[in-house]
Amino acid sequence: MQSEDYNLVSLVLPSGILDFFSITKVAHTEEVLNIYLEEKNIKPEEFKTSKLTSKGFFDEIKVQDFPIRGKDVFLYIRRRRWEDEEGSIVYRNWEHVAKGTRMTKEFAAFLKVISRFQTGKL
């Protein structure tokens, strides 16, 4: 993605989201804006001292955001998972992130939505 496109799209995302996610693709039609996000390979805070191996992503989830200029906006989110030394799959606990961060209302709402998609609920 070109730098100008990235900067423009980042303006419509909840503040703070790009600390944890990268924009991988943007696609649009006359009626819809689709933004694809991928969780960065940054260890969750609660596993900072653990040896983790990235094991790819959970299934993509689709979240509807607020419309922009009459277009529906959808975020397609790929959440990362890691394997710890015991072979257990671990992932970022978004409720933990929400408690430990000063954030905007928009980012808090985003975390609330994706926290519903913890691995046990996928």
Phi and psi restraints in degrees (range 20) as a CNS / XPLOR table:
assign (resid 1 and name C) (resid 2 and name N)
       (resid 2 and name CA) (resid 2 and name C) 1.0 -72.4 20.0 2
assign (resid 2 and name N) (resid 2 and name CA)
       (resid 2 and name C) (resid 3 and name N) 1.0 151.4 20.0 2
assign (resid 2 and name C) (resid 3 and name N)
       (resid 3 and name CA) (resid 3 and name C) 1.0 -57.4 20.0 2
assign (resid 3 and name N) (resid 3 and name CA)
       (resid 3 and name C) (resid 4 and name N) 1.0 -41.5 20.0 2
assign (resid 3 and name C) (resid 4 and name N)
       (resid 4 and name CA) (resid 4 and name C) 1.0 -64.7 20.0 2
assign (resid 4 and name N) (resid 4 and name CA)
       (resid 4 and name C) (resid 5 and name N) 1.0 -42.8 20.0 2
assign (resid 4 and name C) (resid 5 and name N)
       (resid 5 and name CA) (resid 5 and name C) 1.0 -62.1 20.0 2
assign (resid 5 and name N) (resid 5 and name CA)
       (resid 5 and name C) (resid 6 and name N) 1.0 -44.5 20.0 2
assign (resid 5 and name C) (resid 6 and name N)
       (resid 6 and name CA) (resid 6 and name C) 1.0 -58.7 20.0 2
assign (resid 6 and name N) (resid 6 and name CA)
       (resid 6 and name C) (resid 7 and name N) 1.0 -47.5 20.0 2
assign (resid 6 and name C) (resid 7 and name N)
       (resid 7 and name CA) (resid 7 and name C) 1.0 -62.4 20.0 2
assign (resid 7 and name N) (resid 7 and name CA)
       (resid 7 and name C) (resid 8 and name N) 1.0 -40.8 20.0 2
assign (resid 7 and name C) (resid 8 and name N)
       (resid 8 and name CA) (resid 8 and name C) 1.0 -66.4 20.0 2
assign (resid 8 and name N) (resid 8 and name CA)
       (resid 8 and name C) (resid 9 and name N) 1.0 -48.2 20.0 2
assign (resid 8 and name C) (resid 9 and name N)
       (resid 9 and name CA) (resid 9 and name C) 1.0 -65.3 20.0 2
assign (resid 9 and name N) (resid 9 and name CA)
       (resid 9 and name C) (resid 10 and name N) 1.0 -36.7 20.0 2
assign (resid 9 and name C) (resid 10 and name N)
       (resid 10 and name CA) (resid 10 and name C) 1.0 -62.0 20.0 2
assign (resid 10 and name N) (resid 10 and name CA)
       (resid 10 and name C) (resid 11 and name N) 1.0 -24.0 20.0 2
assign (resid 10 and name C) (resid 11 and name N)
       (resid 11 and name CA) (resid 11 and name C) 1.0 -67.7 20.0 2
assign (resid 11 and name N) (resid 11 and name CA)
       (resid 11 and name C) (resid 12 and name N) 1.0 -27.3 20.0 2
assign (resid 11 and name C) (resid 12 and name N)
       (resid 12 and name CA) (resid 12 and name C) 1.0 -92.0 20.0 2
assign (resid 12 and name N) (resid 12 and name CA)
       (resid 12 and name C) (resid 13 and name N) 1.0 -7.8 20.0 2
assign (resid 12 and name C) (resid 13 and name N)
       (resid 13 and name CA) (resid 13 and name C) 1.0 -87.1 20.0 2
assign (resid 13 and name N) (resid 13 and name CA)
       (resid 13 and name C) (resid 14 and name N) 1.0 154.9 20.0 2
assign (resid 13 and name C) (resid 14 and name N)
       (resid 14 and name CA) (resid 14 and name C) 1.0 -57.0 20.0 2
assign (resid 14 and name N) (resid 14 and name CA)
       (resid 14 and name C) (resid 15 and name N) 1.0 136.8 20.0 2
assign (resid 14 and name C) (resid 15 and name N)
       (resid 15 and name CA) (resid 15 and name C) 1.0 -59.8 20.0 2
assign (resid 15 and name N) (resid 15 and name CA)
       (resid 15 and name C) (resid 16 and name N) 1.0 131.0 20.0 2
assign (resid 15 and name C) (resid 16 and name N)
       (resid 16 and name CA) (resid 16 and name C) 1.0 101.1 20.0 2
assign (resid 16 and name N) (resid 16 and name CA)
       (resid 16 and name C) (resid 17 and name N) 1.0 -17.6 20.0 2
assign (resid 16 and name C) (resid 17 and name N)
       (resid 17 and name CA) (resid 17 and name C) 1.0 -65.3 20.0 2
assign (resid 17 and name N) (resid 17 and name CA)
       (resid 17 and name C) (resid 18 and name N) 1.0 -33.3 20.0 2
assign (resid 17 and name C) (resid 18 and name N)
       (resid 18 and name CA) (resid 18 and name C) 1.0 -77.3 20.0 2
assign (resid 18 and name N) (resid 18 and name CA)
       (resid 18 and name C) (resid 19 and name N) 1.0 -3.3 20.0 2
assign (resid 18 and name C) (resid 19 and name N)
       (resid 19 and name CA) (resid 19 and name C) 1.0 -70.2 20.0 2
assign (resid 19 and name N) (resid 19 and name CA)
       (resid 19 and name C) (resid 20 and name N) 1.0 -27.2 20.0 2
assign (resid 19 and name C) (resid 20 and name N)
       (resid 20 and name CA) (resid 20 and name C) 1.0 -114.6 20.0 2
assign (resid 20 and name N) (resid 20 and name CA)
       (resid 20 and name C) (resid 21 and name N) 1.0 -19.3 20.0 2
assign (resid 20 and name C) (resid 21 and name N)
       (resid 21 and name CA) (resid 21 and name C) 1.0 -128.8 20.0 2
assign (resid 21 and name N) (resid 21 and name CA)
       (resid 21 and name C) (resid 22 and name N) 1.0 151.2 20.0 2
assign (resid 21 and name C) (resid 22 and name N)
       (resid 22 and name CA) (resid 22 and name C) 1.0 -109.7 20.0 2
assign (resid 22 and name N) (resid 22 and name CA)
       (resid 22 and name C) (resid 23 and name N) 1.0 144.2 20.0 2
assign (resid 22 and name C) (resid 23 and name N)
       (resid 23 and name CA) (resid 23 and name C) 1.0 -81.1 20.0 2
assign (resid 23 and name N) (resid 23 and name CA)
       (resid 23 and name C) (resid 24 and name N) 1.0 122.4 20.0 2
assign (resid 23 and name C) (resid 24 and name N)
       (resid 24 and name CA) (resid 24 and name C) 1.0 -103.7 20.0 2
assign (resid 24 and name N) (resid 24 and name CA)
       (resid 24 and name C) (resid 25 and name N) 1.0 -23.5 20.0 2
assign (resid 24 and name C) (resid 25 and name N)
       (resid 25 and name CA) (resid 25 and name C) 1.0 -163.9 20.0 2
assign (resid 25 and name N) (resid 25 and name CA)
       (resid 25 and name C) (resid 26 and name N) 1.0 148.4 20.0 2
assign (resid 25 and name C) (resid 26 and name N)
       (resid 26 and name CA) (resid 26 and name C) 1.0 -133.6 20.0 2
assign (resid 26 and name N) (resid 26 and name CA)
       (resid 26 and name C) (resid 27 and name N) 1.0 128.9 20.0 2
assign (resid 26 and name C) (resid 27 and name N)
       (resid 27 and name CA) (resid 27 and name C) 1.0 -134.5 20.0 2
assign (resid 27 and name N) (resid 27 and name CA)
       (resid 27 and name C) (resid 28 and name N) 1.0 143.7 20.0 2
assign (resid 27 and name C) (resid 28 and name N)
       (resid 28 and name CA) (resid 28 and name C) 1.0 -147.5 20.0 2
assign (resid 28 and name N) (resid 28 and name CA)
       (resid 28 and name C) (resid 29 and name N) 1.0 154.8 20.0 2
assign (resid 28 and name C) (resid 29 and name N)
       (resid 29 and name CA) (resid 29 and name C) 1.0 -125.8 20.0 2
assign (resid 29 and name N) (resid 29 and name CA)
       (resid 29 and name C) (resid 30 and name N) 1.0 -171.0 20.0 2
assign (resid 29 and name C) (resid 30 and name N)
       (resid 30 and name CA) (resid 30 and name C) 1.0 -65.3 20.0 2
assign (resid 30 and name N) (resid 30 and name CA)
       (resid 30 and name C) (resid 31 and name N) 1.0 -26.5 20.0 2
assign (resid 30 and name C) (resid 31 and name N)
       (resid 31 and name CA) (resid 31 and name C) 1.0 -108.7 20.0 2
assign (resid 31 and name N) (resid 31 and name CA)
       (resid 31 and name C) (resid 32 and name N) 1.0 -18.4 20.0 2
assign (resid 31 and name C) (resid 32 and name N)
       (resid 32 and name CA) (resid 32 and name C) 1.0 -136.3 20.0 2
assign (resid 32 and name N) (resid 32 and name CA)
       (resid 32 and name C) (resid 33 and name N) 1.0 141.4 20.0 2
assign (resid 32 and name C) (resid 33 and name N)
       (resid 33 and name CA) (resid 33 and name C) 1.0 -117.8 20.0 2
assign (resid 33 and name N) (resid 33 and name CA)
       (resid 33 and name C) (resid 34 and name N) 1.0 119.4 20.0 2
assign (resid 33 and name C) (resid 34 and name N)
       (resid 34 and name CA) (resid 34 and name C) 1.0 -109.5 20.0 2
assign (resid 34 and name N) (resid 34 and name CA)
       (resid 34 and name C) (resid 35 and name N) 1.0 125.9 20.0 2
assign (resid 34 and name C) (resid 35 and name N)
       (resid 35 and name CA) (resid 35 and name C) 1.0 -119.1 20.0 2
assign (resid 35 and name N) (resid 35 and name CA)
       (resid 35 and name C) (resid 36 and name N) 1.0 125.4 20.0 2
assign (resid 35 and name C) (resid 36 and name N)
       (resid 36 and name CA) (resid 36 and name C) 1.0 -103.5 20.0 2
assign (resid 36 and name N) (resid 36 and name CA)
       (resid 36 and name C) (resid 37 and name N) 1.0 126.7 20.0 2
assign (resid 36 and name C) (resid 37 and name N)
       (resid 37 and name CA) (resid 37 and name C) 1.0 -123.5 20.0 2
assign (resid 37 and name N) (resid 37 and name CA)
       (resid 37 and name C) (resid 38 and name N) 1.0 142.0 20.0 2
assign (resid 37 and name C) (resid 38 and name N)
       (resid 38 and name CA) (resid 38 and name C) 1.0 -128.7 20.0 2
assign (resid 38 and name N) (resid 38 and name CA)
       (resid 38 and name C) (resid 39 and name N) 1.0 129.3 20.0 2
assign (resid 38 and name C) (resid 39 and name N)
       (resid 39 and name CA) (resid 39 and name C) 1.0 -64.2 20.0 2
assign (resid 39 and name N) (resid 39 and name CA)
       (resid 39 and name C) (resid 40 and name N) 1.0 133.6 20.0 2
assign (resid 39 and name C) (resid 40 and name N)
       (resid 40 and name CA) (resid 40 and name C) 1.0 -68.3 20.0 2
assign (resid 40 and name N) (resid 40 and name CA)
       (resid 40 and name C) (resid 41 and name N) 1.0 153.8 20.0 2
assign (resid 40 and name C) (resid 41 and name N)
       (resid 41 and name CA) (resid 41 and name C) 1.0 -83.6 20.0 2
assign (resid 41 and name N) (resid 41 and name CA)
       (resid 41 and name C) (resid 42 and name N) 1.0 66.3 20.0 2
assign (resid 41 and name C) (resid 42 and name N)
       (resid 42 and name CA) (resid 42 and name C) 1.0 -117.4 20.0 2
assign (resid 42 and name N) (resid 42 and name CA)
       (resid 42 and name C) (resid 43 and name N) 1.0 123.1 20.0 2
assign (resid 42 and name C) (resid 43 and name N)
       (resid 43 and name CA) (resid 43 and name C) 1.0 -56.5 20.0 2
assign (resid 43 and name N) (resid 43 and name CA)
       (resid 43 and name C) (resid 44 and name N) 1.0 138.9 20.0 2
assign (resid 43 and name C) (resid 44 and name N)
       (resid 44 and name CA) (resid 44 and name C) 1.0 -60.8 20.0 2
assign (resid 44 and name N) (resid 44 and name CA)
       (resid 44 and name C) (resid 45 and name N) 1.0 145.1 20.0 2
assign (resid 44 and name C) (resid 45 and name N)
       (resid 45 and name CA) (resid 45 and name C) 1.0 -54.0 20.0 2
assign (resid 45 and name N) (resid 45 and name CA)
       (resid 45 and name C) (resid 46 and name N) 1.0 -40.4 20.0 2
assign (resid 45 and name C) (resid 46 and name N)
       (resid 46 and name CA) (resid 46 and name C) 1.0 -70.7 20.0 2
assign (resid 46 and name N) (resid 46 and name CA)
       (resid 46 and name C) (resid 47 and name N) 1.0 -9.1 20.0 2
assign (resid 46 and name C) (resid 47 and name N)
       (resid 47 and name CA) (resid 47 and name C) 1.0 -118.2 20.0 2
assign (resid 47 and name N) (resid 47 and name CA)
       (resid 47 and name C) (resid 48 and name N) 1.0 17.8 20.0 2
assign (resid 47 and name C) (resid 48 and name N)
       (resid 48 and name CA) (resid 48 and name C) 1.0 -54.0 20.0 2
assign (resid 48 and name N) (resid 48 and name CA)
       (resid 48 and name C) (resid 49 and name N) 1.0 -38.2 20.0 2
assign (resid 48 and name C) (resid 49 and name N)
       (resid 49 and name CA) (resid 49 and name C) 1.0 -91.3 20.0 2
assign (resid 49 and name N) (resid 49 and name CA)
       (resid 49 and name C) (resid 50 and name N) 1.0 -4.0 20.0 2
assign (resid 49 and name C) (resid 50 and name N)
       (resid 50 and name CA) (resid 50 and name C) 1.0 -86.2 20.0 2
assign (resid 50 and name N) (resid 50 and name CA)
       (resid 50 and name C) (resid 51 and name N) 1.0 152.2 20.0 2
assign (resid 50 and name C) (resid 51 and name N)
       (resid 51 and name CA) (resid 51 and name C) 1.0 -86.8 20.0 2
assign (resid 51 and name N) (resid 51 and name CA)
       (resid 51 and name C) (resid 52 and name N) 1.0 113.3 20.0 2
assign (resid 51 and name C) (resid 52 and name N)
       (resid 52 and name CA) (resid 52 and name C) 1.0 -117.4 20.0 2
assign (resid 52 and name N) (resid 52 and name CA)
       (resid 52 and name C) (resid 53 and name N) 1.0 146.0 20.0 2
assign (resid 52 and name C) (resid 53 and name N)
       (resid 53 and name CA) (resid 53 and name C) 1.0 -118.1 20.0 2
assign (resid 53 and name N) (resid 53 and name CA)
       (resid 53 and name C) (resid 54 and name N) 1.0 127.4 20.0 2
assign (resid 53 and name C) (resid 54 and name N)
       (resid 54 and name CA) (resid 54 and name C) 1.0 -63.8 20.0 2
assign (resid 54 and name N) (resid 54 and name CA)
       (resid 54 and name C) (resid 55 and name N) 1.0 133.2 20.0 2
assign (resid 54 and name C) (resid 55 and name N)
       (resid 55 and name CA) (resid 55 and name C) 1.0 -123.1 20.0 2
assign (resid 55 and name N) (resid 55 and name CA)
       (resid 55 and name C) (resid 56 and name N) 1.0 33.9 20.0 2
assign (resid 55 and name C) (resid 56 and name N)
       (resid 56 and name CA) (resid 56 and name C) 1.0 83.6 20.0 2
assign (resid 56 and name N) (resid 56 and name CA)
       (resid 56 and name C) (resid 57 and name N) 1.0 -142.2 20.0 2
assign (resid 56 and name C) (resid 57 and name N)
       (resid 57 and name CA) (resid 57 and name C) 1.0 -133.2 20.0 2
assign (resid 57 and name N) (resid 57 and name CA)
       (resid 57 and name C) (resid 58 and name N) 1.0 155.3 20.0 2
assign (resid 57 and name C) (resid 58 and name N)
       (resid 58 and name CA) (resid 58 and name C) 1.0 -75.2 20.0 2
assign (resid 58 and name N) (resid 58 and name CA)
       (resid 58 and name C) (resid 59 and name N) 1.0 171.7 20.0 2
assign (resid 58 and name C) (resid 59 and name N)
       (resid 59 and name CA) (resid 59 and name C) 1.0 -58.2 20.0 2
assign (resid 59 and name N) (resid 59 and name CA)
       (resid 59 and name C) (resid 60 and name N) 1.0 144.6 20.0 2
assign (resid 59 and name C) (resid 60 and name N)
       (resid 60 and name CA) (resid 60 and name C) 1.0 -63.5 20.0 2
assign (resid 60 and name N) (resid 60 and name CA)
       (resid 60 and name C) (resid 61 and name N) 1.0 139.8 20.0 2
assign (resid 60 and name C) (resid 61 and name N)
       (resid 61 and name CA) (resid 61 and name C) 1.0 -113.9 20.0 2
assign (resid 61 and name N) (resid 61 and name CA)
       (resid 61 and name C) (resid 62 and name N) 1.0 152.6 20.0 2
assign (resid 61 and name C) (resid 62 and name N)
       (resid 62 and name CA) (resid 62 and name C) 1.0 -116.2 20.0 2
assign (resid 62 and name N) (resid 62 and name CA)
       (resid 62 and name C) (resid 63 and name N) 1.0 124.8 20.0 2
assign (resid 62 and name C) (resid 63 and name N)
       (resid 63 and name CA) (resid 63 and name C) 1.0 -123.5 20.0 2
assign (resid 63 and name N) (resid 63 and name CA)
       (resid 63 and name C) (resid 64 and name N) 1.0 129.0 20.0 2
assign (resid 63 and name C) (resid 64 and name N)
       (resid 64 and name CA) (resid 64 and name C) 1.0 -84.1 20.0 2
assign (resid 64 and name N) (resid 64 and name CA)
       (resid 64 and name C) (resid 65 and name N) 1.0 129.5 20.0 2
assign (resid 64 and name C) (resid 65 and name N)
       (resid 65 and name CA) (resid 65 and name C) 1.0 -103.9 20.0 2
assign (resid 65 and name N) (resid 65 and name CA)
       (resid 65 and name C) (resid 66 and name N) 1.0 -177.6 20.0 2
assign (resid 65 and name C) (resid 66 and name N)
       (resid 66 and name CA) (resid 66 and name C) 1.0 -68.5 20.0 2
assign (resid 66 and name N) (resid 66 and name CA)
       (resid 66 and name C) (resid 67 and name N) 1.0 142.2 20.0 2
assign (resid 66 and name C) (resid 67 and name N)
       (resid 67 and name CA) (resid 67 and name C) 1.0 -63.3 20.0 2
assign (resid 67 and name N) (resid 67 and name CA)
       (resid 67 and name C) (resid 68 and name N) 1.0 150.9 20.0 2
assign (resid 67 and name C) (resid 68 and name N)
       (resid 68 and name CA) (resid 68 and name C) 1.0 -127.3 20.0 2
assign (resid 68 and name N) (resid 68 and name CA)
       (resid 68 and name C) (resid 69 and name N) 1.0 122.3 20.0 2
assign (resid 68 and name C) (resid 69 and name N)
       (resid 69 and name CA) (resid 69 and name C) 1.0 49.4 20.0 2
assign (resid 69 and name N) (resid 69 and name CA)
       (resid 69 and name C) (resid 70 and name N) 1.0 42.1 20.0 2
assign (resid 69 and name C) (resid 70 and name N)
       (resid 70 and name CA) (resid 70 and name C) 1.0 81.5 20.0 2
assign (resid 70 and name N) (resid 70 and name CA)
       (resid 70 and name C) (resid 71 and name N) 1.0 1.2 20.0 2
assign (resid 70 and name C) (resid 71 and name N)
       (resid 71 and name CA) (resid 71 and name C) 1.0 -100.6 20.0 2
assign (resid 71 and name N) (resid 71 and name CA)
       (resid 71 and name C) (resid 72 and name N) 1.0 137.6 20.0 2
assign (resid 71 and name C) (resid 72 and name N)
       (resid 72 and name CA) (resid 72 and name C) 1.0 -68.6 20.0 2
assign (resid 72 and name N) (resid 72 and name CA)
       (resid 72 and name C) (resid 73 and name N) 1.0 143.0 20.0 2
assign (resid 72 and name C) (resid 73 and name N)
       (resid 73 and name CA) (resid 73 and name C) 1.0 -120.3 20.0 2
assign (resid 73 and name N) (resid 73 and name CA)
       (resid 73 and name C) (resid 74 and name N) 1.0 127.5 20.0 2
assign (resid 73 and name C) (resid 74 and name N)
       (resid 74 and name CA) (resid 74 and name C) 1.0 -123.7 20.0 2
assign (resid 74 and name N) (resid 74 and name CA)
       (resid 74 and name C) (resid 75 and name N) 1.0 135.9 20.0 2
assign (resid 74 and name C) (resid 75 and name N)
       (resid 75 and name CA) (resid 75 and name C) 1.0 -105.1 20.0 2
assign (resid 75 and name N) (resid 75 and name CA)
       (resid 75 and name C) (resid 76 and name N) 1.0 125.6 20.0 2
assign (resid 75 and name C) (resid 76 and name N)
       (resid 76 and name CA) (resid 76 and name C) 1.0 -104.2 20.0 2
assign (resid 76 and name N) (resid 76 and name CA)
       (resid 76 and name C) (resid 77 and name N) 1.0 115.1 20.0 2
assign (resid 76 and name C) (resid 77 and name N)
       (resid 77 and name CA) (resid 77 and name C) 1.0 -116.2 20.0 2
assign (resid 77 and name N) (resid 77 and name CA)
       (resid 77 and name C) (resid 78 and name N) 1.0 127.6 20.0 2
assign (resid 77 and name C) (resid 78 and name N)
       (resid 78 and name CA) (resid 78 and name C) 1.0 -110.3 20.0 2
assign (resid 78 and name N) (resid 78 and name CA)
       (resid 78 and name C) (resid 79 and name N) 1.0 113.6 20.0 2
assign (resid 78 and name C) (resid 79 and name N)
       (resid 79 and name CA) (resid 79 and name C) 1.0 -93.0 20.0 2
assign (resid 79 and name N) (resid 79 and name CA)
       (resid 79 and name C) (resid 80 and name N) 1.0 138.3 20.0 2
assign (resid 79 and name C) (resid 80 and name N)
       (resid 80 and name CA) (resid 80 and name C) 1.0 -82.7 20.0 2
assign (resid 80 and name N) (resid 80 and name CA)
       (resid 80 and name C) (resid 81 and name N) 1.0 153.8 20.0 2
assign (resid 80 and name C) (resid 81 and name N)
       (resid 81 and name CA) (resid 81 and name C) 1.0 -134.3 20.0 2
assign (resid 81 and name N) (resid 81 and name CA)
       (resid 81 and name C) (resid 82 and name N) 1.0 152.5 20.0 2
assign (resid 81 and name C) (resid 82 and name N)
       (resid 82 and name CA) (resid 82 and name C) 1.0 -129.2 20.0 2
assign (resid 82 and name N) (resid 82 and name CA)
       (resid 82 and name C) (resid 83 and name N) 1.0 160.6 20.0 2
assign (resid 82 and name C) (resid 83 and name N)
       (resid 83 and name CA) (resid 83 and name C) 1.0 -112.2 20.0 2
assign (resid 83 and name N) (resid 83 and name CA)
       (resid 83 and name C) (resid 84 and name N) 1.0 133.2 20.0 2
assign (resid 83 and name C) (resid 84 and name N)
       (resid 84 and name CA) (resid 84 and name C) 1.0 -90.1 20.0 2
assign (resid 84 and name N) (resid 84 and name CA)
       (resid 84 and name C) (resid 85 and name N) 1.0 -178.6 20.0 2
assign (resid 84 and name C) (resid 85 and name N)
       (resid 85 and name CA) (resid 85 and name C) 1.0 -63.7 20.0 2
assign (resid 85 and name N) (resid 85 and name CA)
       (resid 85 and name C) (resid 86 and name N) 1.0 -24.6 20.0 2
assign (resid 85 and name C) (resid 86 and name N)
       (resid 86 and name CA) (resid 86 and name C) 1.0 -86.5 20.0 2
assign (resid 86 and name N) (resid 86 and name CA)
       (resid 86 and name C) (resid 87 and name N) 1.0 -3.0 20.0 2
assign (resid 86 and name C) (resid 87 and name N)
       (resid 87 and name CA) (resid 87 and name C) 1.0 90.2 20.0 2
assign (resid 87 and name N) (resid 87 and name CA)
       (resid 87 and name C) (resid 88 and name N) 1.0 6.7 20.0 2
assign (resid 87 and name C) (resid 88 and name N)
       (resid 88 and name CA) (resid 88 and name C) 1.0 -84.2 20.0 2
assign (resid 88 and name N) (resid 88 and name CA)
       (resid 88 and name C) (resid 89 and name N) 1.0 144.8 20.0 2
assign (resid 88 and name C) (resid 89 and name N)
       (resid 89 and name CA) (resid 89 and name C) 1.0 -84.4 20.0 2
assign (resid 89 and name N) (resid 89 and name CA)
       (resid 89 and name C) (resid 90 and name N) 1.0 130.1 20.0 2
assign (resid 89 and name C) (resid 90 and name N)
       (resid 90 and name CA) (resid 90 and name C) 1.0 -124.3 20.0 2
assign (resid 90 and name N) (resid 90 and name CA)
       (resid 90 and name C) (resid 91 and name N) 1.0 159.4 20.0 2
assign (resid 90 and name C) (resid 91 and name N)
       (resid 91 and name CA) (resid 91 and name C) 1.0 -155.1 20.0 2
assign (resid 91 and name N) (resid 91 and name CA)
       (resid 91 and name C) (resid 92 and name N) 1.0 165.9 20.0 2
assign (resid 91 and name C) (resid 92 and name N)
       (resid 92 and name CA) (resid 92 and name C) 1.0 -69.1 20.0 2
assign (resid 92 and name N) (resid 92 and name CA)
       (resid 92 and name C) (resid 93 and name N) 1.0 131.7 20.0 2
assign (resid 92 and name C) (resid 93 and name N)
       (resid 93 and name CA) (resid 93 and name C) 1.0 -90.7 20.0 2
assign (resid 93 and name N) (resid 93 and name CA)
       (resid 93 and name C) (resid 94 and name N) 1.0 105.3 20.0 2
assign (resid 93 and name C) (resid 94 and name N)
       (resid 94 and name CA) (resid 94 and name C) 1.0 -68.6 20.0 2
assign (resid 94 and name N) (resid 94 and name CA)
       (resid 94 and name C) (resid 95 and name N) 1.0 -25.9 20.0 2
assign (resid 94 and name C) (resid 95 and name N)
       (resid 95 and name CA) (resid 95 and name C) 1.0 -67.6 20.0 2
assign (resid 95 and name N) (resid 95 and name CA)
       (resid 95 and name C) (resid 96 and name N) 1.0 -35.9 20.0 2
assign (resid 95 and name C) (resid 96 and name N)
       (resid 96 and name CA) (resid 96 and name C) 1.0 -65.4 20.0 2
assign (resid 96 and name N) (resid 96 and name CA)
       (resid 96 and name C) (resid 97 and name N) 1.0 -42.5 20.0 2
assign (resid 96 and name C) (resid 97 and name N)
       (resid 97 and name CA) (resid 97 and name C) 1.0 -60.8 20.0 2
assign (resid 97 and name N) (resid 97 and name CA)
       (resid 97 and name C) (resid 98 and name N) 1.0 -44.2 20.0 2
assign (resid 97 and name C) (resid 98 and name N)
       (resid 98 and name CA) (resid 98 and name C) 1.0 -61.6 20.0 2
assign (resid 98 and name N) (resid 98 and name CA)
       (resid 98 and name C) (resid 99 and name N) 1.0 -39.2 20.0 2
assign (resid 98 and name C) (resid 99 and name N)
       (resid 99 and name CA) (resid 99 and name C) 1.0 -71.1 20.0 2
assign (resid 99 and name N) (resid 99 and name CA)
       (resid 99 and name C) (resid 100 and name N) 1.0 -30.6 20.0 2
assign (resid 99 and name C) (resid 100 and name N)
       (resid 100 and name CA) (resid 100 and name C) 1.0 -98.2 20.0 2
assign (resid 100 and name N) (resid 100 and name CA)
       (resid 100 and name C) (resid 101 and name N) 1.0 13.0 20.0 2
assign (resid 100 and name C) (resid 101 and name N)
       (resid 101 and name CA) (resid 101 and name C) 1.0 -132.5 20.0 2
assign (resid 101 and name N) (resid 101 and name CA)
       (resid 101 and name C) (resid 102 and name N) 1.0 140.0 20.0 2
assign (resid 101 and name C) (resid 102 and name N)
       (resid 102 and name CA) (resid 102 and name C) 1.0 -82.4 20.0 2
assign (resid 102 and name N) (resid 102 and name CA)
       (resid 102 and name C) (resid 103 and name N) 1.0 124.5 20.0 2
assign (resid 102 and name C) (resid 103 and name N)
       (resid 103 and name CA) (resid 103 and name C) 1.0 -142.2 20.0 2
assign (resid 103 and name N) (resid 103 and name CA)
       (resid 103 and name C) (resid 104 and name N) 1.0 164.6 20.0 2
assign (resid 103 and name C) (resid 104 and name N)
       (resid 104 and name CA) (resid 104 and name C) 1.0 -76.5 20.0 2
assign (resid 104 and name N) (resid 104 and name CA)
       (resid 104 and name C) (resid 105 and name N) 1.0 163.6 20.0 2
assign (resid 104 and name C) (resid 105 and name N)
       (resid 105 and name CA) (resid 105 and name C) 1.0 -61.1 20.0 2
assign (resid 105 and name N) (resid 105 and name CA)
       (resid 105 and name C) (resid 106 and name N) 1.0 -36.6 20.0 2
assign (resid 105 and name C) (resid 106 and name N)
       (resid 106 and name CA) (resid 106 and name C) 1.0 -64.9 20.0 2
assign (resid 106 and name N) (resid 106 and name CA)
       (resid 106 and name C) (resid 107 and name N) 1.0 -43.5 20.0 2
assign (resid 106 and name C) (resid 107 and name N)
       (resid 107 and name CA) (resid 107 and name C) 1.0 -68.1 20.0 2
assign (resid 107 and name N) (resid 107 and name CA)
       (resid 107 and name C) (resid 108 and name N) 1.0 -38.0 20.0 2
assign (resid 107 and name C) (resid 108 and name N)
       (resid 108 and name CA) (resid 108 and name C) 1.0 -61.5 20.0 2
assign (resid 108 and name N) (resid 108 and name CA)
       (resid 108 and name C) (resid 109 and name N) 1.0 -41.7 20.0 2
assign (resid 108 and name C) (resid 109 and name N)
       (resid 109 and name CA) (resid 109 and name C) 1.0 -65.0 20.0 2
assign (resid 109 and name N) (resid 109 and name CA)
       (resid 109 and name C) (resid 110 and name N) 1.0 -40.3 20.0 2
assign (resid 109 and name C) (resid 110 and name N)
       (resid 110 and name CA) (resid 110 and name C) 1.0 -60.5 20.0 2
assign (resid 110 and name N) (resid 110 and name CA)
       (resid 110 and name C) (resid 111 and name N) 1.0 -47.4 20.0 2
assign (resid 110 and name C) (resid 111 and name N)
       (resid 111 and name CA) (resid 111 and name C) 1.0 -62.4 20.0 2
assign (resid 111 and name N) (resid 111 and name CA)
       (resid 111 and name C) (resid 112 and name N) 1.0 -36.5 20.0 2
assign (resid 111 and name C) (resid 112 and name N)
       (resid 112 and name CA) (resid 112 and name C) 1.0 -62.4 20.0 2
assign (resid 112 and name N) (resid 112 and name CA)
       (resid 112 and name C) (resid 113 and name N) 1.0 -41.6 20.0 2
assign (resid 112 and name C) (resid 113 and name N)
       (resid 113 and name CA) (resid 113 and name C) 1.0 -67.3 20.0 2
assign (resid 113 and name N) (resid 113 and name CA)
       (resid 113 and name C) (resid 114 and name N) 1.0 -49.8 20.0 2
assign (resid 113 and name C) (resid 114 and name N)
       (resid 114 and name CA) (resid 114 and name C) 1.0 -73.4 20.0 2
assign (resid 114 and name N) (resid 114 and name CA)
       (resid 114 and name C) (resid 115 and name N) 1.0 -20.8 20.0 2
assign (resid 114 and name C) (resid 115 and name N)
       (resid 115 and name CA) (resid 115 and name C) 1.0 -68.5 20.0 2
assign (resid 115 and name N) (resid 115 and name CA)
       (resid 115 and name C) (resid 116 and name N) 1.0 -20.1 20.0 2
assign (resid 115 and name C) (resid 116 and name N)
       (resid 116 and name CA) (resid 116 and name C) 1.0 -68.6 20.0 2
assign (resid 116 and name N) (resid 116 and name CA)
       (resid 116 and name C) (resid 117 and name N) 1.0 -16.0 20.0 2
assign (resid 116 and name C) (resid 117 and name N)
       (resid 117 and name CA) (resid 117 and name C) 1.0 -104.4 20.0 2
assign (resid 117 and name N) (resid 117 and name CA)
       (resid 117 and name C) (resid 118 and name N) 1.0 35.4 20.0 2
assign (resid 117 and name C) (resid 118 and name N)
       (resid 118 and name CA) (resid 118 and name C) 1.0 -62.0 20.0 2
assign (resid 118 and name N) (resid 118 and name CA)
       (resid 118 and name C) (resid 119 and name N) 1.0 159.7 20.0 2
assign (resid 118 and name C) (resid 119 and name N)
       (resid 119 and name CA) (resid 119 and name C) 1.0 -55.0 20.0 2
assign (resid 119 and name N) (resid 119 and name CA)
       (resid 119 and name C) (resid 120 and name N) 1.0 -35.6 20.0 2
assign (resid 119 and name C) (resid 120 and name N)
       (resid 120 and name CA) (resid 120 and name C) 1.0 -68.7 20.0 2
assign (resid 120 and name N) (resid 120 and name CA)
       (resid 120 and name C) (resid 121 and name N) 1.0 -15.5 20.0 2
assign (resid 120 and name C) (resid 121 and name N)
       (resid 121 and name CA) (resid 121 and name C) 1.0 -107.9 20.0 2
assign (resid 121 and name N) (resid 121 and name CA)
       (resid 121 and name C) (resid 122 and name N) 1.0 1.0 20.0 2
